Amino acid sequence: MTSITIKKCSMEDLQILQQISIETFSDTFKDQNSPENMKAYLDKAYTSNKLEMELLNTSSQFFFIYSNAELAGYLKVNIGDAQSEEMDDESLEIERIYVRSRFQKRGIGKYLMNKAIEIAIELNKKAIWLGVWEKNQNAIAFYSKNGFVKTGAHAFYMGDEEQVDYILTKTL
């Protein structure tokens, strides 16, 4: 039987957070993007300084998820001005649900999704939203199955390439 534990991240987790961020992002997107654009993005998005600022932001929270005591992935949620798009105060953003490849298709993402919903409800939010790359069909299917609907789109830059992220929203 699998034991699942979710733990809020702190500054002591910075190095591990950086490692799992790079690993999971690379595993998910390296085959569909040029090595140059991947490197440019990773070098910008997951520096120690950037992640430290995100961890210190009181409007953001990170959570590690463990499966049988092994780090399986993580969640990042944002409220207020930490959201990557201007949204009302009744919304919570799921900025990242990243699951290590060997733990995918085991329900880990669902645990993280439920944690985000739990936080949104505790904070009296009316909606939860996220951005997902239009070509990430597995993620789109997962979110659709969990009640998210497409409500918009925005630009996402992978290095010098402009890509489209769908905005998906779930009303609580």
Backbone torsions as a table, in degrees:
resi	resn	phi	psi	omega
1	MET	NA	139.2	-177.3
2	THR	-86.3	133.5	175.3
3	SER	-101.3	124.1	-179.5
4	ILE	-111.3	130.8	176.9
5	THR	-130.6	136.2	175.2
6	ILE	-117.8	131.0	-175.2
7	LYS	-131.1	131.5	176.2
8	LYS	-67.7	136.2	-179.5
9	CYS	-81.8	151.4	175.5
10	SER	-131.0	-179.8	-178.9
11	MET	-60.0	-27.7	178.8
12	GLU	-65.1	-17.8	-178.3
13	ASP	-92.4	3.6	-172.6
14	LEU	-52.6	-49.8	-176.2
15	GLN	-65.0	-42.9	179.0
16	ILE	-67.0	-39.7	177.5
17	LEU	-59.9	-43.3	178.6
18	GLN	-62.3	-45.1	-178.8
19	GLN	-62.5	-47.5	-177.2
20	ILE	-71.2	-31.2	177.1
21	SER	-62.9	-49.0	-179.3
22	ILE	-65.1	-44.7	-179.2
23	GLU	-60.0	-51.8	-174.0
24	THR	-70.6	-39.4	179.0
25	PHE	-65.1	-44.6	179.7
26	SER	-62.1	-47.8	-178.6
27	ASP	-60.3	-35.6	-176.8
28	THR	-77.3	-38.3	-167.3
29	PHE	-117.9	-6.1	-174.3
30	LYS	-64.6	-31.3	-176.9
31	ASP	-75.1	-17.4	-177.5
32	GLN	-108.1	4.2	-177.7
33	ASN	-136.3	153.7	-179.9
34	SER	-68.3	150.5	177.8
35	PRO	-57.7	-35.0	-179.4
36	GLU	-65.9	-44.7	-179.9
37	ASN	-69.9	-36.2	176.1
38	MET	-61.6	-49.1	-179.2
39	LYS	-60.2	-45.2	-179.4
40	ALA	-59.7	-43.1	-179.5
41	TYR	-67.6	-49.8	-178.0
42	LEU	-61.1	-38.6	-179.8
43	ASP	-67.6	-21.2	179.9
44	LYS	-96.7	-43.9	-169.9
45	ALA	-80.4	-28.8	-170.2
46	TYR	-123.5	34.1	174.0
47	THR	-71.8	157.8	177.2
48	SER	-58.4	-42.6	-178.9
49	ASN	-63.1	-43.6	-178.6
50	LYS	-65.5	-46.6	179.6
51	LEU	-65.8	-35.5	176.7
52	GLU	-62.3	-44.2	177.9
53	MET	-61.9	-40.2	179.1
54	GLU	-66.2	-41.2	178.4
55	LEU	-65.3	-33.6	-178.7
56	LEU	-80.1	-16.3	-178.7
57	ASN	-72.2	117.6	-176.7
58	THR	-70.9	-9.9	177.1
59	SER	-93.2	3.6	177.7
60	SER	-124.0	149.8	174.7
61	GLN	-139.8	141.4	175.2
62	PHE	-116.3	144.9	176.3
63	PHE	-136.8	131.4	170.9
64	PHE	-88.5	146.8	172.1
65	ILE	-119.8	134.2	-179.1
66	TYR	-116.6	137.8	173.7
67	SER	-114.5	116.4	-174.9
68	ASN	49.8	46.5	176.9
69	ALA	69.3	6.9	177.4
70	GLU	-105.9	132.1	-178.6
71	LEU	-61.1	119.6	-174.3
72	ALA	-108.1	-21.8	-178.3
73	GLY	170.4	-169.6	178.0
74	TYR	-155.9	165.1	-179.0
75	LEU	-125.8	140.4	169.5
76	LYS	-128.3	127.3	176.3
77	VAL	-122.3	151.2	-179.6
78	ASN	-133.8	147.7	170.4
79	ILE	-130.1	171.4	174.7
80	GLY	55.0	-137.6	-175.9
81	ASP	-77.7	-1.6	175.2
82	ALA	-79.1	-15.0	-179.9
83	GLN	-63.5	144.6	-175.9
84	SER	-76.7	-9.2	173.1
85	GLU	-130.9	151.5	176.9
86	GLU	-71.3	115.6	179.8
87	MET	-130.7	166.8	179.7
88	ASP	-74.2	170.9	-178.1
89	ASP	-73.6	-4.1	179.7
90	GLU	-95.5	10.6	-177.0
91	SER	-117.1	148.8	172.3
92	LEU	-122.3	134.8	178.2
93	GLU	-99.6	133.4	165.2
94	ILE	-92.5	104.5	-179.6
95	GLU	-81.6	-35.9	-179.4
96	ARG	-145.3	129.7	160.4
97	ILE	-123.3	101.7	-177.4
98	TYR	-115.7	124.3	-179.3
99	VAL	-121.2	130.9	178.6
100	ARG	-59.1	144.5	-171.7
101	SER	-56.2	-39.6	-177.2
102	ARG	-72.0	-9.5	178.5
103	PHE	-106.3	-0.2	-179.1
104	GLN	-71.1	155.5	-178.6
105	LYS	66.4	25.3	178.5
106	ARG	-121.6	10.9	178.6
107	GLY	87.2	4.2	-178.7
108	ILE	-64.4	-44.3	178.6
109	GLY	-58.9	-37.3	179.1
110	LYS	-65.2	-40.7	175.5
111	TYR	-59.6	-44.5	-179.4
112	LEU	-67.1	-39.1	176.8
113	MET	-60.6	-46.0	179.6
114	ASN	-62.8	-36.1	177.1
115	LYS	-63.7	-43.2	179.0
116	ALA	-62.7	-42.2	178.9
117	ILE	-64.6	-41.6	178.0
118	GLU	-58.9	-44.6	178.9
119	ILE	-63.9	-44.7	-180.0
120	ALA	-59.5	-43.0	-179.9
121	ILE	-66.2	-43.1	178.1
122	GLU	-59.1	-34.7	-178.4
123	LEU	-90.6	8.4	179.3
124	ASN	58.9	36.8	176.9
125	LYS	-80.9	150.4	-178.6
126	LYS	-98.1	-18.1	-177.3
127	ALA	-149.0	155.8	175.8
128	ILE	-127.1	138.1	-176.2
129	TRP	-142.1	166.0	179.2
130	LEU	-160.1	163.2	172.1
131	GLY	-109.3	137.0	179.9
132	VAL	-139.3	135.2	-177.8
133	TRP	-59.1	134.4	-177.1
134	GLU	-58.7	-21.6	-179.5
135	LYS	-95.3	-2.2	-178.9
136	ASN	-89.5	75.8	-174.3
137	GLN	-62.6	-35.8	178.6
138	ASN	-61.7	-45.0	180.0
139	ALA	-67.3	-42.6	179.4
140	ILE	-59.7	-43.1	178.8
141	ALA	-63.7	-42.0	179.3
142	PHE	-60.9	-48.7	-177.7
143	TYR	-67.1	-40.1	178.4
144	SER	-60.4	-42.9	179.0
145	LYS	-62.1	-25.8	-178.6
146	ASN	-99.3	20.0	170.6
147	GLY	90.3	9.9	177.7
148	PHE	-87.0	143.7	177.0
149	VAL	-126.8	151.4	179.9
150	LYS	-72.2	125.9	-179.9
151	THR	-123.1	-0.7	-179.3
152	GLY	171.6	-166.3	178.9
153	ALA	-155.8	156.8	173.5
154	HIS	-149.0	164.3	179.8
155	ALA	-79.2	143.4	175.5
156	PHE	-133.2	130.5	-178.3
157	TYR	-103.5	122.4	174.0
158	MET	-106.3	96.0	-172.6
159	GLY	64.9	-124.0	-179.8
160	ASP	-97.7	6.3	-178.7
161	GLU	-98.3	123.5	175.7
162	GLU	-82.2	126.8	178.2
163	GLN	-120.8	170.3	-179.4
164	VAL	-112.3	127.3	170.7
165	ASP	-105.3	132.0	171.7
166	TYR	-78.6	142.6	170.8
167	ILE	-95.0	121.9	178.6
168	LEU	-114.8	138.0	-175.4
169	THR	-131.3	145.1	174.6
170	LYS	-127.3	124.7	175.8
171	THR	-82.4	135.1	-178.6
172	LEU	-96.9	NA	NA
